Amino acid sequence: MEDRIVRLDRIYILAGFAWLIFGMMFGIYLGITDQLQFANSHAHANLLGFVVSVLFGLLLRNWPPLLNSRLAMPQFVIYQFGVVILVAGKFDIDSGGRGILAPPGAMIVVLGTFIMFWMFASAEYGPNVTAPGLSR
Ligand code: HEM
């Protein structure tokens, strides 16, 4: 039971749903109010926030060695933090600002993605490798 609550694959997918609900409500808002200049920040919240978070969660779910990595939780925190900063920067740009948060946000997102790539590329795979709480 405890494993089901704290497992990072589940947390990742829940974070993705949070981004999706936010992104959809943002989409409804910008559509109703005819503020289509925010389409870019809406798209990044949905694509980097929802789509990629759920994909990362499914990667963790389907490749159990990734859940054992000490980099797994830092990767999650760095990636999610980066998307928040990047979307805030995009929102500023769409509002007519200079978007100073966008470049650092983009770099943090890339860093988080590189860490996931590294975890995936360097993980040990074998018939007996399992993760805690995984039944198969
Ligand atoms: C309730 C759900 C959603 C609503 C109401 C909504 C609404 C909108 C609106 C009003 C636009 C601007 C269209 C225009 O510029 O003419 C837009 C653009 C866009 N949306 Fe959504 N959307 C929703 C969900 C999503 C989801 C789930 C994704 C991706 C996973 C997504 C990706 C995009 C993309 C890529 C664009 C184009 C961005 C651009 O032109 O820069 N949307 N959406």
Backbone and ligand atoms as CSV (ligand in chain L), in Angstrom:
chain,resi,resn,atom,element,x,y,z
A,1,MET,N,N,0.832,-1.206,0.000
A,1,MET,CA,C,0.000,0.000,0.000
A,1,MET,C,C,0.868,1.258,0.000
A,2,GLU,N,N,1.886,1.232,0.898
A,2,GLU,CA,C,2.767,2.387,0.981
A,2,GLU,C,C,3.478,2.634,-0.348
A,3,ASP,N,N,3.922,1.512,-0.983
A,3,ASP,CA,C,4.614,1.646,-2.256
A,3,ASP,C,C,3.711,2.303,-3.290
A,4,ARG,N,N,2.413,1.950,-3.251
A,4,ARG,CA,C,1.493,2.506,-4.237
A,4,ARG,C,C,1.382,4.009,-4.069
A,5,ILE,N,N,1.525,4.497,-2.837
A,5,ILE,CA,C,1.360,5.926,-2.600
A,5,ILE,C,C,2.610,6.689,-3.026
A,6,VAL,N,N,3.793,6.170,-2.676
A,6,VAL,CA,C,4.995,6.977,-2.877
A,6,VAL,C,C,5.700,6.695,-4.196
A,7,ARG,N,N,5.262,5.696,-4.956
A,7,ARG,CA,C,6.043,5.370,-6.142
A,7,ARG,C,C,6.070,6.519,-7.138
A,8,LEU,N,N,7.287,6.763,-7.640
A,8,LEU,CA,C,7.505,7.949,-8.458
A,8,LEU,C,C,6.798,7.883,-9.809
A,9,ASP,N,N,6.606,6.684,-10.351
A,9,ASP,CA,C,5.897,6.616,-11.635
A,9,ASP,C,C,4.481,7.169,-11.482
A,10,ARG,N,N,3.849,6.825,-10.351
A,10,ARG,CA,C,2.487,7.299,-10.097
A,10,ARG,C,C,2.474,8.815,-9.854
A,11,ILE,N,N,3.460,9.283,-9.085
A,11,ILE,CA,C,3.561,10.722,-8.815
A,11,ILE,C,C,3.744,11.490,-10.125
A,12,TYR,N,N,4.588,10.928,-11.018
A,12,TYR,CA,C,4.843,11.583,-12.301
A,12,TYR,C,C,3.547,11.706,-13.111
A,13,ILE,N,N,2.770,10.621,-13.144
A,13,ILE,CA,C,1.543,10.647,-13.944
A,13,ILE,C,C,0.506,11.557,-13.297
A,14,LEU,N,N,0.457,11.588,-11.963
A,14,LEU,CA,C,-0.445,12.534,-11.282
A,14,LEU,C,C,-0.046,13.977,-11.603
A,15,ALA,N,N,1.266,14.239,-11.625
A,15,ALA,CA,C,1.736,15.585,-11.988
A,15,ALA,C,C,1.300,15.915,-13.416
A,16,GLY,N,N,1.376,14.913,-14.305
A,16,GLY,CA,C,0.936,15.124,-15.686
A,16,GLY,C,C,-0.545,15.493,-15.750
A,17,PHE,N,N,-1.364,14.799,-14.962
A,17,PHE,CA,C,-2.798,15.127,-14.940
A,17,PHE,C,C,-3.026,16.542,-14.407
A,18,ALA,N,N,-2.243,16.937,-13.405
A,18,ALA,CA,C,-2.377,18.300,-12.872
A,18,ALA,C,C,-2.076,19.318,-13.980
A,19,TRP,N,N,-1.010,19.041,-14.775
A,19,TRP,CA,C,-0.697,19.925,-15.900
A,19,TRP,C,C,-1.827,19.914,-16.926
A,20,LEU,N,N,-2.408,18.756,-17.190
A,20,LEU,CA,C,-3.482,18.657,-18.197
A,20,LEU,C,C,-4.703,19.456,-17.771
A,21,ILE,N,N,-5.086,19.308,-16.497
A,21,ILE,CA,C,-6.257,20.048,-16.010
A,21,ILE,C,C,-5.990,21.549,-16.075
A,22,PHE,N,N,-4.773,21.945,-15.637
A,22,PHE,CA,C,-4.397,23.364,-15.730
A,22,PHE,C,C,-4.405,23.825,-17.200
A,23,GLY,N,N,-3.781,23.025,-18.077
A,23,GLY,CA,C,-3.664,23.403,-19.484
A,23,GLY,C,C,-5.017,23.500,-20.163
A,24,MET,N,N,-5.926,22.584,-19.841
A,24,MET,CA,C,-7.266,22.622,-20.444
A,24,MET,C,C,-8.038,23.847,-19.972
A,25,MET,N,N,-7.957,24.111,-18.646
A,25,MET,CA,C,-8.681,25.277,-18.125
A,25,MET,C,C,-8.107,26.568,-18.714
A,26,PHE,N,N,-6.787,26.588,-18.871
A,26,PHE,CA,C,-6.127,27.737,-19.500
A,26,PHE,C,C,-6.596,27.864,-20.950
A,27,GLY,N,N,-6.710,26.718,-21.650
A,27,GLY,CA,C,-7.182,26.734,-23.040
A,27,GLY,C,C,-8.600,27.244,-23.146
A,28,ILE,N,N,-9.459,26.802,-22.243
A,28,ILE,CA,C,-10.850,27.276,-22.245
A,28,ILE,C,C,-10.883,28.786,-22.000
A,29,TYR,N,N,-10.060,29.217,-21.015
A,29,TYR,CA,C,-10.023,30.644,-20.676
A,29,TYR,C,C,-9.562,31.481,-21.870
A,30,LEU,N,N,-8.456,31.047,-22.506
A,30,LEU,CA,C,-7.948,31.894,-23.593
A,30,LEU,C,C,-8.859,31.847,-24.816
A,31,GLY,N,N,-9.578,30.718,-24.971
A,31,GLY,CA,C,-10.543,30.650,-26.076
A,31,GLY,C,C,-11.742,31.540,-25.828
A,32,ILE,N,N,-12.305,31.446,-24.625
A,32,ILE,CA,C,-13.513,32.224,-24.305
A,32,ILE,C,C,-13.223,33.715,-24.332
A,33,THR,N,N,-12.060,34.085,-23.795
A,33,THR,CA,C,-11.747,35.517,-23.709
A,33,THR,C,C,-11.045,36.031,-24.976
A,34,ASP,N,N,-10.875,35.128,-25.944
A,34,ASP,CA,C,-10.258,35.498,-27.230
A,34,ASP,C,C,-8.852,36.096,-27.031
A,35,GLN,N,N,-8.107,35.478,-26.116
A,35,GLN,CA,C,-6.719,35.929,-25.907
A,35,GLN,C,C,-5.768,34.880,-26.495
A,36,LEU,N,N,-5.859,34.713,-27.808
A,36,LEU,CA,C,-5.122,33.625,-28.459
A,36,LEU,C,C,-3.611,33.847,-28.462
A,37,GLN,N,N,-3.182,35.025,-28.021
A,37,GLN,CA,C,-1.731,35.245,-27.913
A,37,GLN,C,C,-1.096,34.341,-26.854
A,38,PHE,N,N,-1.953,33.735,-25.998
A,38,PHE,CA,C,-1.424,32.827,-24.977
A,38,PHE,C,C,-1.373,31.370,-25.448
A,39,ALA,N,N,-1.658,31.142,-26.735
A,39,ALA,CA,C,-1.683,29.761,-27.238
A,39,ALA,C,C,-0.338,29.060,-27.040
A,40,ASN,N,N,0.753,29.825,-27.128
A,40,ASN,CA,C,2.074,29.211,-27.017
A,40,ASN,C,C,2.338,28.709,-25.593
A,41,SER,N,N,2.013,29.522,-24.585
A,41,SER,CA,C,2.236,29.046,-23.214
A,41,SER,C,C,1.269,27.912,-22.881
A,42,HIS,N,N,0.033,27.992,-23.390
A,42,HIS,CA,C,-0.928,26.900,-23.224
A,42,HIS,C,C,-0.366,25.603,-23.822
A,43,ALA,N,N,0.198,25.699,-25.033
A,43,ALA,CA,C,0.717,24.499,-25.696
A,43,ALA,C,C,1.883,23.901,-24.912
A,44,HIS,N,N,2.772,24.746,-24.382
A,44,HIS,CA,C,3.925,24.222,-23.638
A,44,HIS,C,C,3.516,23.607,-22.305
A,45,ALA,N,N,2.499,24.184,-21.651
A,45,ALA,CA,C,2.012,23.575,-20.405
A,45,ALA,C,C,1.469,22.180,-20.709
A,46,ASN,N,N,0.727,22.047,-21.806
A,46,ASN,CA,C,0.136,20.750,-22.144
A,46,ASN,C,C,1.171,19.743,-22.648
A,47,LEU,N,N,2.084,20.206,-23.487
A,47,LEU,CA,C,3.010,19.253,-24.123
A,47,LEU,C,C,4.162,18.883,-23.194
A,48,LEU,N,N,4.854,19.883,-22.629
A,48,LEU,CA,C,5.951,19.567,-21.701
A,48,LEU,C,C,5.405,19.118,-20.354
A,49,GLY,N,N,4.304,19.744,-19.905
A,49,GLY,CA,C,3.746,19.401,-18.595
A,49,GLY,C,C,3.000,18.081,-18.614
A,50,PHE,N,N,1.984,17.982,-19.445
A,50,PHE,CA,C,1.162,16.763,-19.466
A,50,PHE,C,C,1.810,15.628,-20.253
A,51,VAL,N,N,2.054,15.840,-21.534
A,51,VAL,CA,C,2.478,14.724,-22.398
A,51,VAL,C,C,3.812,14.134,-21.927
A,52,VAL,N,N,4.815,14.998,-21.729
A,52,VAL,CA,C,6.138,14.461,-21.376
A,52,VAL,C,C,6.132,13.883,-19.955
A,53,SER,N,N,5.413,14.517,-19.014
A,53,SER,CA,C,5.367,13.957,-17.652
A,53,SER,C,C,4.768,12.555,-17.670
A,54,VAL,N,N,3.672,12.385,-18.413
A,54,VAL,CA,C,3.055,11.051,-18.459
A,54,VAL,C,C,3.991,10.056,-19.152
A,55,LEU,N,N,4.669,10.498,-20.202
A,55,LEU,CA,C,5.634,9.595,-20.866
A,55,LEU,C,C,6.757,9.205,-19.904
A,56,PHE,N,N,7.295,10.165,-19.145
A,56,PHE,CA,C,8.345,9.836,-18.180
A,56,PHE,C,C,7.798,8.874,-17.111
A,57,GLY,N,N,6.554,9.118,-16.663
A,57,GLY,CA,C,5.947,8.220,-15.671
A,57,GLY,C,C,5.799,6.806,-16.214
A,58,LEU,N,N,5.412,6.699,-17.484
A,58,LEU,CA,C,5.269,5.374,-18.092
A,58,LEU,C,C,6.633,4.707,-18.311
A,59,LEU,N,N,7.657,5.513,-18.594
A,59,LEU,CA,C,9.014,4.955,-18.691
A,59,LEU,C,C,9.413,4.335,-17.360
A,60,LEU,N,N,9.181,5.091,-16.263
A,60,LEU,CA,C,9.532,4.572,-14.938
A,60,LEU,C,C,8.733,3.303,-14.631
A,61,ARG,N,N,7.471,3.287,-15.067
A,61,ARG,CA,C,6.605,2.139,-14.786
A,61,ARG,C,C,7.057,0.887,-15.552
A,62,ASN,N,N,7.538,1.121,-16.767
A,62,ASN,CA,C,7.828,-0.029,-17.625
A,62,ASN,C,C,9.282,-0.484,-17.594
A,63,TRP,N,N,10.172,0.362,-17.094
A,63,TRP,CA,C,11.587,-0.022,-16.939
A,63,TRP,C,C,11.926,0.064,-15.452
A,64,PRO,N,N,11.628,-0.976,-14.670
A,64,PRO,CA,C,11.785,-0.947,-13.212
A,64,PRO,C,C,13.145,-0.469,-12.709
A,65,PRO,N,N,14.272,-0.766,-13.395
A,65,PRO,CA,C,15.550,-0.283,-12.852
A,65,PRO,C,C,15.603,1.242,-12.716
A,66,LEU,N,N,14.828,1.947,-13.517
A,66,LEU,CA,C,14.857,3.408,-13.425
A,66,LEU,C,C,14.345,3.884,-12.070
A,67,LEU,N,N,13.374,3.146,-11.495
A,67,LEU,CA,C,12.820,3.535,-10.198
A,67,LEU,C,C,13.848,3.382,-9.079
A,68,ASN,N,N,14.819,2.509,-9.283
A,68,ASN,CA,C,15.849,2.281,-8.264
A,68,ASN,C,C,16.960,3.327,-8.318
A,69,SER,N,N,16.997,4.108,-9.367
A,69,SER,CA,C,18.092,5.066,-9.540
A,69,SER,C,C,18.019,6.178,-8.490
A,70,ARG,N,N,19.171,6.547,-7.960
A,70,ARG,CA,C,19.220,7.671,-7.018
A,70,ARG,C,C,18.919,8.992,-7.726
A,71,LEU,N,N,19.007,8.982,-9.040
A,71,LEU,CA,C,18.722,10.199,-9.801
A,71,LEU,C,C,17.224,10.392,-10.050
A,72,ALA,N,N,16.408,9.361,-9.750
A,72,ALA,CA,C,15.000,9.400,-10.153
A,72,ALA,C,C,14.258,10.591,-9.532
A,73,MET,N,N,14.355,10.756,-8.201
A,73,MET,CA,C,13.623,11.867,-7.564
A,73,MET,C,C,14.205,13.234,-7.953
A,74,PRO,N,N,15.554,13.405,-7.928
A,74,PRO,CA,C,16.086,14.691,-8.419
A,74,PRO,C,C,15.650,14.997,-9.850
A,75,GLN,N,N,15.599,13.976,-10.701
A,75,GLN,CA,C,15.166,14.196,-12.085
A,75,GLN,C,C,13.746,14.735,-12.121
A,76,PHE,N,N,12.866,14.126,-11.325
A,76,PHE,CA,C,11.462,14.577,-11.282
A,76,PHE,C,C,11.382,16.041,-10.842
A,77,VAL,N,N,12.085,16.375,-9.745
A,77,VAL,CA,C,12.018,17.734,-9.197
A,77,VAL,C,C,12.584,18.741,-10.205
A,78,ILE,N,N,13.740,18.414,-10.789
A,78,ILE,CA,C,14.371,19.330,-11.747
A,78,ILE,C,C,13.467,19.529,-12.961
A,79,TYR,N,N,12.926,18.429,-13.498
A,79,TYR,CA,C,12.100,18.547,-14.707
A,79,TYR,C,C,10.841,19.387,-14.438
A,80,GLN,N,N,10.128,19.062,-13.351
A,80,GLN,CA,C,8.886,19.791,-13.062
A,80,GLN,C,C,9.162,21.263,-12.775
A,81,PHE,N,N,10.237,21.520,-12.016
A,81,PHE,CA,C,10.617,22.909,-11.727
A,81,PHE,C,C,10.914,23.647,-13.041
A,82,GLY,N,N,11.643,22.996,-13.928
A,82,GLY,CA,C,11.988,23.609,-15.206
A,82,GLY,C,C,10.752,23.942,-16.023
A,83,VAL,N,N,9.769,23.050,-16.045
A,83,VAL,CA,C,8.560,23.327,-16.845
A,83,VAL,C,C,7.795,24.513,-16.253
A,84,VAL,N,N,7.722,24.577,-14.915
A,84,VAL,CA,C,7.036,25.721,-14.286
A,84,VAL,C,C,7.721,27.029,-14.681
A,85,ILE,N,N,9.058,27.048,-14.599
A,85,ILE,CA,C,9.803,28.271,-14.924
A,85,ILE,C,C,9.648,28.618,-16.414
A,86,LEU,N,N,9.734,27.602,-17.275
A,86,LEU,CA,C,9.620,27.842,-18.718
A,86,LEU,C,C,8.227,28.351,-19.085
A,87,VAL,N,N,7.190,27.723,-18.536
A,87,VAL,CA,C,5.820,28.154,-18.861
A,87,VAL,C,C,5.586,29.571,-18.335
A,88,ALA,N,N,6.149,29.892,-17.160
A,88,ALA,CA,C,6.022,31.263,-16.642
A,88,ALA,C,C,6.713,32.241,-17.601
A,89,GLY,N,N,7.871,31.851,-18.121
A,89,GLY,CA,C,8.581,32.707,-19.085
A,89,GLY,C,C,7.794,32.877,-20.366
A,90,LYS,N,N,7.206,31.784,-20.854
A,90,LYS,CA,C,6.381,31.855,-22.070
A,90,LYS,C,C,5.173,32.763,-21.843
A,91,PHE,N,N,4.564,32.632,-20.674
A,91,PHE,CA,C,3.399,33.463,-20.344
A,91,PHE,C,C,3.787,34.938,-20.382
A,92,ASP,N,N,4.966,35.232,-19.831
A,92,ASP,CA,C,5.459,36.612,-19.840
A,92,ASP,C,C,5.657,37.098,-21.286
A,93,ILE,N,N,6.256,36.236,-22.134
A,93,ILE,CA,C,6.465,36.601,-23.544
A,93,ILE,C,C,5.124,36.847,-24.224
A,94,ASP,N,N,4.169,35.944,-23.989
A,94,ASP,CA,C,2.845,36.080,-24.611
A,94,ASP,C,C,2.111,37.321,-24.112
A,95,SER,N,N,2.516,37.807,-22.917
A,95,SER,CA,C,1.909,39.028,-22.369
A,95,SER,C,C,2.597,40.284,-22.878
A,96,GLY,N,N,3.640,40.102,-23.702
A,96,GLY,CA,C,4.357,41.254,-24.237
A,96,GLY,C,C,5.636,41.566,-23.482
A,97,GLY,N,N,5.983,40.744,-22.488
A,97,GLY,CA,C,7.203,40.983,-21.707
A,97,GLY,C,C,8.434,40.395,-22.376
A,98,ARG,N,N,9.574,40.503,-21.673
A,98,ARG,CA,C,10.837,40.018,-22.238
A,98,ARG,C,C,11.053,38.535,-21.962
A,99,GLY,N,N,10.297,37.991,-21.065
A,99,GLY,CA,C,10.375,36.547,-20.823
A,99,GLY,C,C,11.711,36.083,-20.287
A,100,ILE,N,N,12.234,36.794,-19.282
A,100,ILE,CA,C,13.581,36.437,-18.798
A,100,ILE,C,C,13.624,35.051,-18.153
A,101,LEU,N,N,12.460,34.519,-17.778
A,101,LEU,CA,C,12.453,33.179,-17.170
A,101,LEU,C,C,12.541,32.067,-18.217
A,102,ALA,N,N,12.250,32.404,-19.465
A,102,ALA,CA,C,12.189,31.345,-20.482
A,102,ALA,C,C,13.542,30.654,-20.724
A,103,PRO,N,N,14.655,31.405,-20.915
A,103,PRO,CA,C,15.932,30.707,-21.160
A,103,PRO,C,C,16.366,29.805,-20.009
A,104,PRO,N,N,16.369,30.298,-18.734
A,104,PRO,CA,C,16.752,29.363,-17.669
A,104,PRO,C,C,15.780,28.197,-17.557
A,105,GLY,N,N,14.482,28.468,-17.745
A,105,GLY,CA,C,13.505,27.377,-17.690
A,105,GLY,C,C,13.798,26.320,-18.743
A,106,ALA,N,N,14.117,26.787,-19.960
A,106,ALA,CA,C,14.419,25.847,-21.043
A,106,ALA,C,C,15.643,25.003,-20.701
A,107,MET,N,N,16.678,25.654,-20.124
A,107,MET,CA,C,17.898,24.911,-19.786
A,107,MET,C,C,17.626,23.867,-18.696
A,108,ILE,N,N,16.784,24.227,-17.733
A,108,ILE,CA,C,16.470,23.276,-16.650
A,108,ILE,C,C,15.667,22.094,-17.204
A,109,VAL,N,N,14.742,22.387,-18.125
A,109,VAL,CA,C,13.971,21.307,-18.759
A,109,VAL,C,C,14.899,20.365,-19.528
A,110,VAL,N,N,15.851,20.942,-20.249
A,110,VAL,CA,C,16.801,20.103,-20.996
A,110,VAL,C,C,17.649,19.274,-20.021
A,111,LEU,N,N,18.060,19.905,-18.913
A,111,LEU,CA,C,18.848,19.169,-17.916
A,111,LEU,C,C,18.049,17.975,-17.374
A,112,GLY,N,N,16.786,18.231,-17.016
A,112,GLY,CA,C,15.944,17.135,-16.520
A,112,GLY,C,C,15.785,16.036,-17.556
A,113,THR,N,N,15.630,16.428,-18.804
A,113,THR,CA,C,15.481,15.441,-19.874
A,113,THR,C,C,16.776,14.653,-20.064
A,114,PHE,N,N,17.918,15.359,-19.979
A,114,PHE,CA,C,19.194,14.662,-20.120
A,114,PHE,C,C,19.396,13.647,-18.987
A,115,ILE,N,N,18.979,14.034,-17.773
A,115,ILE,CA,C,19.127,13.095,-16.641
A,115,ILE,C,C,18.281,11.842,-16.890
A,116,MET,N,N,17.045,12.030,-17.405
A,116,MET,CA,C,16.216,10.855,-17.709
A,116,MET,C,C,16.873,10.004,-18.795
A,117,PHE,N,N,17.411,10.662,-19.798
A,117,PHE,CA,C,18.134,9.942,-20.852
A,117,PHE,C,C,19.293,9.139,-20.250
A,118,TRP,N,N,20.043,9.788,-19.350
A,118,TRP,CA,C,21.192,9.125,-18.732
A,118,TRP,C,C,20.731,7.930,-17.879
A,119,MET,N,N,19.669,8.125,-17.101
A,119,MET,CA,C,19.131,7.022,-16.292
A,119,MET,C,C,18.748,5.849,-17.182
A,120,PHE,N,N,18.088,6.170,-18.289
A,120,PHE,CA,C,17.619,5.113,-19.194
A,120,PHE,C,C,18.792,4.407,-19.864
A,121,ALA,N,N,19.778,5.214,-20.300
A,121,ALA,CA,C,20.901,4.640,-21.044
A,121,ALA,C,C,21.822,3.827,-20.151
A,122,SER,N,N,21.939,4.216,-18.861
A,122,SER,CA,C,22.936,3.578,-18.002
A,122,SER,C,C,22.344,2.531,-17.063
A,123,ALA,N,N,21.017,2.368,-17.045
A,123,ALA,CA,C,20.390,1.414,-16.117
A,123,ALA,C,C,20.780,-0.019,-16.480
A,124,GLU,N,N,20.874,-0.834,-15.429
A,124,GLU,CA,C,21.167,-2.244,-15.672
A,124,GLU,C,C,19.866,-2.983,-15.980
A,125,TYR,N,N,19.918,-3.783,-17.010
A,125,TYR,CA,C,18.741,-4.561,-17.384
A,125,TYR,C,C,19.076,-6.040,-17.327
A,126,GLY,N,N,18.154,-6.805,-16.840
A,126,GLY,CA,C,18.362,-8.243,-16.778
A,126,GLY,C,C,17.090,-8.907,-16.314
A,127,PRO,N,N,17.006,-10.219,-16.428
A,127,PRO,CA,C,15.764,-10.911,-16.101
A,127,PRO,C,C,15.375,-10.798,-14.632
A,128,ASN,N,N,16.354,-10.547,-13.728
A,128,ASN,CA,C,16.034,-10.531,-12.303
A,128,ASN,C,C,15.970,-9.135,-11.703
A,129,VAL,N,N,16.052,-8.114,-12.540
A,129,VAL,CA,C,16.038,-6.752,-12.029
A,129,VAL,C,C,14.597,-6.316,-11.800
A,130,THR,N,N,14.269,-5.953,-10.544
A,130,THR,CA,C,12.922,-5.482,-10.245
A,130,THR,C,C,13.019,-4.229,-9.389
A,131,ALA,N,N,11.898,-3.565,-9.220
A,131,ALA,CA,C,11.843,-2.384,-8.364
A,131,ALA,C,C,10.916,-2.667,-7.202
A,132,PRO,N,N,11.078,-1.959,-6.057
A,132,PRO,CA,C,10.226,-2.199,-4.917
A,132,PRO,C,C,8.763,-1.932,-5.254
A,133,GLY,N,N,7.879,-2.841,-4.852
A,133,GLY,CA,C,6.457,-2.633,-5.046
A,133,GLY,C,C,5.955,-3.035,-6.404
A,134,LEU,N,N,6.835,-3.515,-7.255
A,134,LEU,CA,C,6.407,-3.894,-8.599
A,134,LEU,C,C,6.104,-5.381,-8.620
A,135,SER,N,N,4.898,-5.739,-9.024
A,135,SER,CA,C,4.497,-7.131,-8.930
A,135,SER,C,C,4.949,-7.942,-10.132
A,136,ARG,N,N,5.308,-7.289,-11.213
A,136,ARG,CA,C,5.775,-8.072,-12.354
A,136,ARG,C,C,6.959,-7.370,-13.009
L,1,HEM,C1,C,-9.999,21.651,-22.851
L,1,HEM,C2,C,-8.927,21.448,-23.616
L,1,HEM,C3,C,-8.286,22.470,-24.517
L,1,HEM,C4,C,-8.769,23.685,-24.941
L,1,HEM,C5,C,-10.103,24.368,-24.610
L,1,HEM,C6,C,-7.751,24.255,-25.811
L,1,HEM,C7,C,-7.840,25.489,-26.435
L,1,HEM,C8,C,-6.913,26.008,-27.303
L,1,HEM,C9,C,-7.023,27.287,-27.984
L,1,HEM,C10,C,-8.184,28.263,-27.856
L,1,HEM,C11,C,-5.915,27.451,-28.756
L,1,HEM,C12,C,-5.567,28.657,-29.653
L,1,HEM,C13,C,-6.030,28.350,-31.053
L,1,HEM,C14,C,-5.650,29.503,-32.013
L,1,HEM,O1,O,-4.602,30.149,-31.821
L,1,HEM,O2,O,-6.391,29.718,-32.981
L,1,HEM,C15,C,-5.089,26.262,-28.570
L,1,HEM,C16,C,-3.885,26.050,-29.197
L,1,HEM,C17,C,-3.100,24.927,-29.013
L,1,HEM,N1,N,-3.337,23.888,-28.136
L,1,HEM,FE1,FE,-4.967,23.651,-26.978
L,1,HEM,N2,N,-6.694,23.380,-25.901
L,1,HEM,C18,C,-6.967,22.276,-25.115
L,1,HEM,C19,C,-6.157,21.177,-24.904
L,1,HEM,C20,C,-4.899,20.993,-25.463
L,1,HEM,C21,C,-4.051,19.852,-25.226
L,1,HEM,C22,C,-4.392,18.684,-24.306
L,1,HEM,C23,C,-2.930,20.041,-25.981
L,1,HEM,C24,C,-1.703,19.196,-26.113
L,1,HEM,C25,C,-1.516,18.030,-25.499
L,1,HEM,C26,C,-3.082,21.290,-26.679
L,1,HEM,C27,C,-2.160,21.822,-27.552
L,1,HEM,C28,C,-2.318,22.984,-28.251
L,1,HEM,C29,C,-1.362,23.469,-29.246
L,1,HEM,C30,C,-0.075,22.779,-29.683
L,1,HEM,C31,C,-1.843,24.686,-29.706
L,1,HEM,C32,C,-1.233,25.619,-30.770
L,1,HEM,C33,C,-0.293,26.587,-30.060
L,1,HEM,C34,C,0.233,27.700,-30.964
L,1,HEM,O3,O,-0.356,27.982,-32.018
L,1,HEM,O4,O,1.265,28.321,-30.575
L,1,HEM,N3,N,-4.279,21.849,-26.334
L,1,HEM,N4,N,-5.725,25.427,-27.694
